[in-house]
Amino acid sequence: MTTLPADLPVLPARRHDASKHDHGRVVVVGGAPGMAGAPALTAMAALRSGAGLVELLVPASVASITASFDPCVMTAGLPTDADGGFFSDLWKGYLKHGICEARLAPYCEEYDPAWEPVKGARRQGHSFREDGYELSWIKPWDVTTGLAEEEMEAILQTLRSGLPVCAGLRWPKEPKWDNGLLGMCPAEEVFDGHSVLMVGFAFDRPESPEGVFIFRDSGSGGRYASLPFEFARAYVNDAAVISE
């Protein structure tokens, strides 16, 4: 049993007709993809300490996660201009603007909120938007798990059908490459996260006997590389496929 100091202040009893507005207001600002727990727990601690009204302001991409911690916390999702959103954010962009060839909207290593597409990109984007593509989840986002066996098999089947797979992963803080193959690393050496486009797989790699996924990197100039099945099983946060 914990013994409290004798001079510890005691909060006065609340009136029966008191309102939450009579007992202070706390606003917690924080959070990011993969880091939703800290601000949510802080908000819950503020409630436990006696605050009458607690508001939690987080990026819109994690608002549904933080809101699930405690219904007594008022949660609001804030828009952000930063890069690094979820595939669901990408899909919202497709539904609004469509998609175009890379030559009309070249990939940039850093997000530029002032960038404007050329007319040809807009025209092509609107055209593809009308083709009725759909986003299907193979693995919904979960930063605490990798791929289950059925999810692994679903990715392989999708690649066999000729469709690429969008994959978000926890990624090495300092990636190590061996002839284009990403090296395995322990959990304390990864961060959340990085996105790649899986385009194929191979079982005949001597450096990774189980097999590798071949992917196009969203960084490094869009180069093609590979990662071991072992890495995918451990660190894929989410996976999705776009089809007609």
C-alpha positions as a Markdown table, in Angstrom:
| # | Residue | x | y | z |
|---|---|---|---|---|
| 1 | Met | 0.0 | 0.0 | 0.0 |
| 2 | Thr | 1.4 | 3.4 | -1.0 |
| 3 | Thr | 1.7 | 6.0 | 1.9 |
| 4 | Leu | 1.0 | 9.6 | 0.8 |
| 5 | Pro | 2.7 | 12.6 | 2.3 |
| 6 | Ala | 0.7 | 14.2 | 5.2 |
| 7 | Asp | 0.8 | 17.6 | 3.6 |
| 8 | Leu | -0.4 | 16.5 | 0.2 |
| 9 | Pro | -3.2 | 18.9 | -0.9 |
| 10 | Val | -6.6 | 17.3 | -1.1 |
| 11 | Leu | -9.1 | 18.4 | -3.9 |
| 12 | Pro | -12.3 | 19.8 | -2.4 |
| 13 | Ala | -15.5 | 17.7 | -3.0 |
| 14 | Arg | -17.4 | 18.7 | -6.0 |
| 15 | Arg | -20.9 | 20.3 | -5.8 |
| 16 | His | -23.7 | 18.0 | -6.9 |
| 17 | Asp | -24.8 | 20.6 | -9.4 |
| 18 | Ala | -21.3 | 21.3 | -10.7 |
| 19 | Ser | -20.6 | 21.5 | -14.4 |
| 20 | Lys | -17.5 | 20.2 | -16.2 |
| 21 | His | -16.7 | 23.9 | -17.0 |
| 22 | Asp | -16.3 | 24.6 | -13.3 |
| 23 | His | -13.2 | 22.4 | -12.9 |
| 24 | Gly | -10.7 | 23.6 | -15.3 |
| 25 | Arg | -9.9 | 22.8 | -19.0 |
| 26 | Val | -6.9 | 21.0 | -20.4 |
| 27 | Val | -5.9 | 20.9 | -24.1 |
| 28 | Val | -3.4 | 18.2 | -25.2 |
| 29 | Val | -1.7 | 18.7 | -28.6 |
| 30 | Gly | 0.4 | 15.9 | -30.1 |
| 31 | Gly | 0.5 | 12.6 | -31.9 |
| 32 | Ala | 1.6 | 11.3 | -35.3 |
| 33 | Pro | 1.1 | 8.1 | -37.3 |
| 34 | Gly | 2.4 | 5.3 | -35.1 |
| 35 | Met | 2.5 | 7.6 | -32.0 |
| 36 | Ala | -1.1 | 8.0 | -31.0 |
| 37 | Gly | -0.8 | 6.5 | -27.5 |
| 38 | Ala | 1.1 | 9.2 | -25.8 |
| 39 | Pro | -1.3 | 12.1 | -26.2 |
| 40 | Ala | -4.3 | 9.8 | -25.5 |
| 41 | Leu | -2.8 | 8.6 | -22.2 |
| 42 | Thr | -1.9 | 12.2 | -21.3 |
| 43 | Ala | -5.5 | 13.2 | -21.9 |
| 44 | Met | -6.8 | 10.3 | -19.7 |
| 45 | Ala | -4.3 | 11.3 | -17.0 |
| 46 | Ala | -5.7 | 14.9 | -17.1 |
| 47 | Leu | -9.2 | 13.5 | -16.5 |
| 48 | Arg | -8.0 | 11.3 | -13.6 |
| 49 | Ser | -6.3 | 14.3 | -12.0 |
| 50 | Gly | -9.6 | 16.2 | -11.8 |
| 51 | Ala | -9.8 | 18.3 | -14.9 |
| 52 | Gly | -13.4 | 19.0 | -15.9 |
| 53 | Leu | -13.0 | 19.4 | -19.6 |
| 54 | Val | -10.2 | 17.7 | -21.6 |
| 55 | Glu | -9.6 | 18.2 | -25.3 |
| 56 | Leu | -7.2 | 16.2 | -27.5 |
| 57 | Leu | -5.9 | 17.8 | -30.7 |
| 58 | Val | -4.1 | 15.3 | -33.0 |
| 59 | Pro | -3.5 | 14.8 | -36.7 |
| 60 | Ala | -6.6 | 13.8 | -38.5 |
| 61 | Ser | -5.0 | 10.5 | -39.6 |
| 62 | Val | -4.9 | 9.2 | -36.0 |
| 63 | Ala | -8.0 | 10.9 | -34.5 |
| 64 | Ser | -10.1 | 7.7 | -34.7 |
| 65 | Ile | -7.4 | 5.8 | -32.8 |
| 66 | Thr | -7.0 | 8.3 | -30.0 |
| 67 | Ala | -10.8 | 8.8 | -29.7 |
| 68 | Ser | -11.2 | 5.1 | -28.9 |
| 69 | Phe | -9.2 | 5.4 | -25.7 |
| 70 | Asp | -11.8 | 7.3 | -23.6 |
| 71 | Pro | -15.2 | 8.7 | -24.7 |
| 72 | Cys | -14.9 | 11.4 | -22.0 |
| 73 | Val | -12.1 | 13.1 | -24.0 |
| 74 | Met | -13.1 | 15.5 | -26.7 |
| 75 | Thr | -11.0 | 14.6 | -29.7 |
| 76 | Ala | -10.5 | 16.7 | -32.8 |
| 77 | Gly | -8.5 | 15.8 | -35.9 |
| 78 | Leu | -6.3 | 18.6 | -37.3 |
| 79 | Pro | -5.3 | 18.8 | -41.0 |
| 80 | Thr | -1.7 | 18.7 | -41.9 |
| 81 | Asp | 0.4 | 19.7 | -45.0 |
| 82 | Ala | 3.1 | 17.3 | -44.1 |
| 83 | Asp | 4.0 | 14.2 | -46.1 |
| 84 | Gly | 3.7 | 10.7 | -44.7 |
| 85 | Gly | 0.0 | 10.0 | -44.5 |
| 86 | Phe | -1.8 | 6.7 | -44.7 |
| 87 | Phe | -2.9 | 4.9 | -47.9 |
| 88 | Ser | -6.4 | 6.0 | -46.9 |
| 89 | Asp | -5.2 | 9.6 | -47.3 |
| 90 | Leu | -3.8 | 8.7 | -50.7 |
| 91 | Trp | -7.1 | 7.2 | -51.7 |
| 92 | Lys | -9.0 | 10.4 | -50.7 |
| 93 | Gly | -6.6 | 12.2 | -53.1 |
| 94 | Tyr | -7.4 | 9.8 | -55.9 |
| 95 | Leu | -11.2 | 10.2 | -55.4 |
| 96 | Lys | -10.8 | 14.0 | -55.5 |
| 97 | His | -8.2 | 14.4 | -58.2 |
| 98 | Gly | -7.6 | 11.1 | -60.0 |
| 99 | Ile | -4.2 | 9.8 | -61.0 |
| 100 | Cys | -1.8 | 10.5 | -63.8 |
| 101 | Glu | 1.5 | 9.2 | -65.3 |
| 102 | Ala | 4.7 | 9.9 | -63.4 |
| 103 | Arg | 6.1 | 12.0 | -66.3 |
| 104 | Leu | 3.3 | 14.5 | -65.7 |
| 105 | Ala | 3.8 | 14.6 | -61.9 |
| 106 | Pro | 7.4 | 13.5 | -61.2 |
| 107 | Tyr | 8.1 | 12.1 | -57.7 |
| 108 | Cys | 9.6 | 14.5 | -55.2 |
| 109 | Glu | 11.7 | 13.4 | -52.2 |
| 110 | Glu | 10.2 | 16.2 | -50.1 |
| 111 | Tyr | 6.5 | 17.3 | -50.0 |
| 112 | Asp | 5.9 | 20.7 | -51.5 |
| 113 | Pro | 2.5 | 22.1 | -50.6 |
| 114 | Ala | 2.9 | 24.9 | -53.2 |
| 115 | Trp | 3.3 | 22.4 | -56.1 |
| 116 | Glu | 0.6 | 22.7 | -58.8 |
| 117 | Pro | 0.0 | 20.0 | -61.5 |
| 118 | Val | 0.1 | 21.0 | -65.2 |
| 119 | Lys | -3.1 | 20.9 | -67.2 |
| 120 | Gly | -2.2 | 17.6 | -68.8 |
| 121 | Ala | -1.9 | 16.0 | -65.4 |
| 122 | Arg | -5.3 | 17.3 | -64.3 |
| 123 | Arg | -6.9 | 16.2 | -67.5 |
| 124 | Gln | -5.5 | 12.7 | -67.3 |
| 125 | Gly | -6.3 | 12.5 | -63.6 |
| 126 | His | -9.9 | 13.3 | -64.1 |
| 127 | Ser | -10.1 | 10.7 | -66.9 |
| 128 | Phe | -8.7 | 7.9 | -64.8 |
| 129 | Arg | -10.9 | 8.9 | -61.9 |
| 130 | Glu | -13.9 | 7.9 | -63.9 |
| 131 | Asp | -12.6 | 4.4 | -64.5 |
| 132 | Gly | -14.1 | 3.1 | -61.2 |
| 133 | Tyr | -11.0 | 1.8 | -59.4 |
| 134 | Glu | -11.4 | 0.5 | -55.9 |
| 135 | Leu | -9.1 | 0.2 | -52.9 |
| 136 | Ser | -9.2 | -3.1 | -51.0 |
| 137 | Trp | -7.3 | -3.8 | -47.8 |
| 138 | Ile | -5.2 | -6.9 | -47.5 |
| 139 | Lys | -4.0 | -5.8 | -44.0 |
| 140 | Pro | -5.6 | -2.7 | -42.3 |
| 141 | Trp | -3.1 | -0.5 | -40.6 |
| 142 | Asp | -1.7 | -1.9 | -37.3 |
| 143 | Val | 1.8 | -0.7 | -36.3 |
| 144 | Thr | 2.0 | -3.4 | -33.6 |
| 145 | Thr | 1.9 | -6.4 | -35.9 |
| 146 | Gly | 3.5 | -7.7 | -39.1 |
| 147 | Leu | 1.9 | -10.0 | -41.7 |
| 148 | Ala | -0.2 | -13.0 | -40.7 |
| 149 | Glu | 0.1 | -16.1 | -42.9 |
| 150 | Glu | -3.2 | -15.4 | -44.6 |
| 151 | Glu | -2.1 | -11.9 | -45.3 |
| 152 | Met | 1.2 | -13.0 | -46.7 |
| 153 | Glu | -0.5 | -15.5 | -49.0 |
| 154 | Ala | -3.0 | -12.8 | -50.1 |
| 155 | Ile | -0.1 | -10.6 | -51.2 |
| 156 | Leu | 1.5 | -13.4 | -53.1 |
| 157 | Gln | -1.8 | -14.2 | -54.9 |
| 158 | Thr | -2.3 | -10.5 | -55.7 |
| 159 | Leu | 1.2 | -10.3 | -57.2 |
| 160 | Arg | 0.6 | -13.5 | -59.2 |
| 161 | Ser | -2.5 | -11.9 | -60.7 |
| 162 | Gly | -0.4 | -9.1 | -62.1 |
| 163 | Leu | -1.5 | -6.4 | -59.6 |
| 164 | Pro | 1.0 | -4.5 | -57.4 |
| 165 | Val | 0.5 | -4.1 | -53.7 |
| 166 | Cys | 0.9 | -0.9 | -51.7 |
| 167 | Ala | 2.7 | -1.7 | -48.5 |
| 168 | Gly | 3.5 | 0.5 | -45.5 |
| 169 | Leu | 6.3 | -0.7 | -43.2 |
| 170 | Arg | 8.4 | 0.1 | -40.2 |
| 171 | Trp | 11.7 | 0.9 | -41.8 |
| 172 | Pro | 15.3 | 0.7 | -40.7 |
| 173 | Lys | 16.6 | 4.0 | -39.3 |
| 174 | Glu | 19.9 | 3.2 | -41.1 |
| 175 | Pro | 19.0 | 0.8 | -44.0 |
| 176 | Lys | 21.7 | -1.8 | -44.9 |
| 177 | Trp | 21.7 | -3.1 | -48.5 |
| 178 | Asp | 23.4 | -6.1 | -49.9 |
| 179 | Asn | 23.3 | -6.0 | -53.7 |
| 180 | Gly | 19.8 | -4.4 | -53.7 |
| 181 | Leu | 18.5 | -6.6 | -50.8 |
| 182 | Leu | 17.3 | -4.8 | -47.7 |
| 183 | Gly | 18.9 | -6.3 | -44.6 |
| 184 | Met | 16.9 | -7.5 | -41.6 |
| 185 | Cys | 17.2 | -5.6 | -38.3 |
| 186 | Pro | 15.8 | -5.8 | -34.7 |
| 187 | Ala | 12.7 | -3.9 | -33.7 |
| 188 | Glu | 14.7 | -1.2 | -31.8 |
| 189 | Glu | 16.3 | -0.1 | -35.1 |
| 190 | Val | 13.2 | 0.6 | -37.1 |
| 191 | Phe | 10.8 | 3.6 | -37.2 |
| 192 | Asp | 7.3 | 4.1 | -38.5 |
| 193 | Gly | 7.4 | 4.3 | -41.4 |
| 194 | His | 8.0 | 4.1 | -45.1 |
| 195 | Ser | 5.9 | 3.1 | -48.1 |
| 196 | Val | 6.8 | 0.9 | -51.1 |
| 197 | Leu | 5.0 | -0.6 | -54.1 |
| 198 | Met | 5.5 | -4.4 | -54.2 |
| 199 | Val | 5.6 | -5.5 | -57.8 |
| 200 | Gly | 6.8 | -9.1 | -57.7 |
| 201 | Phe | 8.5 | -11.8 | -55.7 |
| 202 | Ala | 11.3 | -14.5 | -56.1 |
| 203 | Phe | 12.1 | -17.7 | -54.3 |
| 204 | Asp | 15.5 | -18.3 | -55.8 |
| 205 | Arg | 17.7 | -15.8 | -53.9 |
| 206 | Pro | 20.6 | -17.6 | -52.1 |
| 207 | Glu | 21.0 | -14.6 | -49.7 |
| 208 | Ser | 17.3 | -15.1 | -48.6 |
| 209 | Pro | 16.3 | -18.7 | -49.1 |
| 210 | Glu | 12.6 | -18.3 | -48.0 |
| 211 | Gly | 12.1 | -15.6 | -50.7 |
| 212 | Val | 12.0 | -11.9 | -51.3 |
| 213 | Phe | 9.5 | -9.2 | -52.4 |
| 214 | Ile | 10.6 | -7.0 | -55.3 |
| 215 | Phe | 9.4 | -3.5 | -54.8 |
| 216 | Arg | 9.7 | 0.0 | -56.1 |
| 217 | Asp | 10.9 | 2.4 | -53.5 |
| 218 | Ser | 8.9 | 5.6 | -52.8 |
| 219 | Gly | 12.3 | 7.1 | -51.9 |
| 220 | Ser | 15.8 | 6.8 | -53.5 |
| 221 | Gly | 14.6 | 8.1 | -56.8 |
| 222 | Gly | 12.0 | 5.4 | -57.2 |
| 223 | Arg | 14.5 | 2.6 | -57.7 |
| 224 | Tyr | 13.7 | -1.2 | -57.7 |
| 225 | Ala | 15.0 | -3.3 | -54.8 |
| 226 | Ser | 14.0 | -6.3 | -52.7 |
| 227 | Leu | 13.2 | -7.1 | -49.1 |
| 228 | Pro | 13.2 | -10.6 | -47.4 |
| 229 | Phe | 9.9 | -12.3 | -46.6 |
| 230 | Glu | 11.2 | -12.3 | -43.0 |
| 231 | Phe | 11.2 | -8.5 | -43.0 |
| 232 | Ala | 7.7 | -8.3 | -44.4 |
| 233 | Arg | 6.4 | -10.8 | -41.8 |
| 234 | Ala | 7.8 | -8.7 | -39.0 |
| 235 | Tyr | 7.3 | -5.1 | -40.1 |
| 236 | Val | 4.5 | -4.6 | -42.7 |
| 237 | Asn | 2.0 | -2.2 | -41.0 |
| 238 | Asp | -0.6 | -2.2 | -43.8 |
| 239 | Ala | -1.1 | -3.5 | -47.3 |
| 240 | Ala | -3.7 | -2.6 | -50.0 |
| 241 | Val | -4.4 | -3.3 | -53.6 |
| 242 | Ile | -6.1 | -1.0 | -56.2 |
| 243 | Ser | -8.1 | -2.7 | -58.9 |
| 244 | Glu | -11.0 | -2.1 | -61.4 |
